[in-house]
Amino acid sequence: MRTNLPVTATEFTFAERDTLVSVTDTKGRITYCNPAFVHVSGFAHEELLGQPHNLIRHPDMPPEAFRDLWDTIARGLPWTGLVKNRRKNGDFYWVQANVTPLRDGAQVTGYLSVRTLPTRAQVQAAETLYNAMRAEAEAGRVIHVLRHGTVLRQDLRGRIARLLMPSTPTPRLMLTQALTVALVLLPGAASPWWRRKCARWPHAPRRRHATSSNSSPNQPSAWPLAPVRRAKRANAWPMRWPPCNA
Ligand SMILES: Cc1cc2nc3c(=O)[nH]c(=O)nc-3n(C[C@H](O)[C@H](O)[C@H](O)COP(=O)(O)O)c2cc1C
């Protein structure tokens, strides 16, 4: 990990319309950068070309951010995240970086990074997150990690949140199904008395030998009805759900 020093507490901002572009080879060496990138970095164009991209690394950036960046683009996927960079004079600037692999056919030939000005809210959130990540790394107790630019908590709270997250339908579906099974089937299996009560359900269609004279006032007369003896028992309460017609 390269540590570029000194750093100052002075932030350098750039216009919202500016787009900072750089292209690297597959090792992360800069092969192209546009005038806006050069201007904001504070380096001369010649000082940047051919240099590894960590030339502008700011020491406040947690290594986890770049691990995730390289892991993501190595899989051929684009990566988006907030990056705090160091200018040549030690000042800093925040960018929202979008890094994507460049291909010649199936072959990845390099990477393109397009950076725009993040909002203050994004910067604040990234500062809080990166401070936490550095503190966790120092304490040897990593909780926040990145996966393809998305923050994940590795603790129990994070696992439960992922299980219930709308973006992860499979675990959520499994949880819903498990709860459904537990609520509907298990009480029946565990409680034979429930089935016995169920057999008394007055509307059960398997009671085929009924006559309309046996009908209760609440039942439509067309329904199959049980003989009187059984129909009396059928009015026993409480009635249970589901009706036992199976
Ligand atoms: C296309 C591309 C753009 C990158 N842009 C930056 C950048 O703006 N700032 C930065 O610190 N690292 C950037 N990196 C990541 C660096 O290559 C490097 O991994 C990072 O600075 C960490 O350096 P270290 O290995 O010395 O810790 C970029 C990498 C690629 C492939």
The ligand as an SDF file (V2000), in Angstrom:
LIG
                    3D

 31 33  0  0  0  0  0  0  0  0999 V2000
   -9.1390    2.5930  -14.0170 C   0  0  0  0  0  0  0  0  0  0  0  0
   -8.6360    2.7340  -12.6060 C   0  0  0  0  0  0  0  0  0  0  0  0
   -8.7740    3.9490  -11.9560 C   0  0  0  0  0  0  0  0  0  0  0  0
   -8.3200    4.1100  -10.6650 C   0  0  0  0  0  0  0  0  0  0  0  0
   -8.4600    5.3250  -10.0670 N   0  0  0  0  0  0  0  0  0  0  0  0
   -7.9440    5.5320   -8.8320 C   0  0  0  0  0  0  0  0  0  0  0  0
   -8.0360    6.8050   -8.2070 C   0  0  0  0  0  0  0  0  0  0  0  0
   -8.6250    7.7500   -8.7160 O   0  0  0  0  0  0  0  0  0  0  0  0
   -7.4760    6.9380   -6.9780 N   0  0  0  0  0  0  0  0  0  0  0  0
   -6.8220    5.9160   -6.3370 C   0  0  0  0  0  0  0  0  0  0  0  0
   -6.3110    6.1250   -5.2330 O   0  0  0  0  0  0  0  0  0  0  0  0
   -6.7620    4.6950   -6.9060 N   0  0  0  0  0  0  0  0  0  0  0  0
   -7.3010    4.4860   -8.1260 C   0  0  0  0  0  0  0  0  0  0  0  0
   -7.2170    3.2410   -8.7040 N   0  0  0  0  0  0  0  0  0  0  0  0
   -6.7070    2.1070   -7.9030 C   0  0  0  0  0  0  0  0  0  0  0  0
   -5.1940    2.0470   -7.8880 C   0  0  0  0  0  0  0  0  0  0  0  0
   -4.7670    1.2910   -8.9870 O   0  0  0  0  0  0  0  0  0  0  0  0
   -4.6880    1.3850   -6.5890 C   0  0  0  0  0  0  0  0  0  0  0  0
   -5.2450    0.1050   -6.4820 O   0  0  0  0  0  0  0  0  0  0  0  0
   -5.0590    2.1870   -5.3410 C   0  0  0  0  0  0  0  0  0  0  0  0
   -4.6020    3.5070   -5.4490 O   0  0  0  0  0  0  0  0  0  0  0  0
   -4.4760    1.5450   -4.0920 C   0  0  0  0  0  0  0  0  0  0  0  0
   -3.1150    1.6180   -4.1460 O   0  0  0  0  0  0  0  0  0  0  0  0
   -2.1940    0.7250   -3.2050 P   0  0  0  0  0  0  0  0  0  0  0  0
   -2.0680   -0.5960   -3.8650 O   0  0  0  0  0  0  0  0  0  0  0  0
   -0.8740    1.4550   -3.1070 O   0  0  0  0  0  0  0  0  0  0  0  0
   -2.8690    0.6280   -1.8910 O   0  0  0  0  0  0  0  0  0  0  0  0
   -7.6840    3.0440  -10.0010 C   0  0  0  0  0  0  0  0  0  0  0  0
   -7.5380    1.8160  -10.6670 C   0  0  0  0  0  0  0  0  0  0  0  0
   -8.0210    1.6720  -11.9430 C   0  0  0  0  0  0  0  0  0  0  0  0
   -7.8870    0.3460  -12.6350 C   0  0  0  0  0  0  0  0  0  0  0  0
  1  2  1  0
  2  3  1  0
  2 30  2  0
  3  4  2  0
  4  5  1  0
  4 28  1  0
  5  6  2  0
  6  7  1  0
  6 13  1  0
  7  8  2  0
  7  9  1  0
  9 10  1  0
 10 11  2  0
 10 12  1  0
 12 13  2  0
 13 14  1  0
 14 15  1  0
 14 28  1  0
 15 16  1  0
 16 17  1  0
 16 18  1  0
 18 19  1  0
 18 20  1  0
 20 21  1  0
 20 22  1  0
 22 23  1  0
 23 24  1  0
 24 25  2  0
 24 26  1  0
 24 27  1  0
 28 29  2  0
 29 30  1  0
 30 31  1  0
M  END
$$$$
